[in-house]
Amino acid sequence: MPVSQHSSIAREGIPLLVAAVIGALLLQIYFAGNSWPAWLLVVVLGWLLRDPQRSTPASPLGIVAPVDGKIIAVEITKDPYLSRESLKISIRMPLSGAFTLRSVTEGNIIQHWMGETIPHGSGHAHAVWLQTDEEDDVVLALHSGRFFGRIACYLSTGDRVGQGRRCGYIPLGAQLDVYLPADSPAQVKVGDKVCGGESILAQFIHRPQDLD
């Protein structure tokens, strides 16, 4: 599904924002000065539903942050999806948005997991396996939202995505786990704040023969 990359308001929230504006206009027409709470709600929604453009750095081997948030874990652990030792970087999104989900690297979508296919005990609601042209494997695993369980992900198996491209929306945020090759040097530490589509989480390691 084509997804616009150039809207200042997330398209998922436009119907809600339009409804809020119409409600505020009606209150202003019928109640005049008592309509200010409705306009305040419009301003708050406009802030929460923002979808700012991002400038993805020119770093082909870099893994960019998929969302805005705070790093809560950087550790070597088992990837429950590909059964490999992996560098896991976990990000907790803030409640203040933006809630846009972006691709961490350029590549092809190999597989999805959701529902009964999610490994038991992982706590994830949705996971996506992305593979680069150099056959580096990345798994992006999303926990359920804190207030809304639904996560809008527009990636389908077989799709090709570009690094930093908009590919989903997570209302009011959630936690994401990014599973990378174990030898990928992390560029972030616990407590760091990252910007989706711009901040570099880690780097792929390629030997000279891998690039021939």
Summary of the structure (lengths in Angstrom):
residues: 212
radius of gyration: 19.0
end to end distance: 33.7
largest distance: 72.4
contacts: 650
relative contact order: 0.22
helix: 21%
strand: 34%
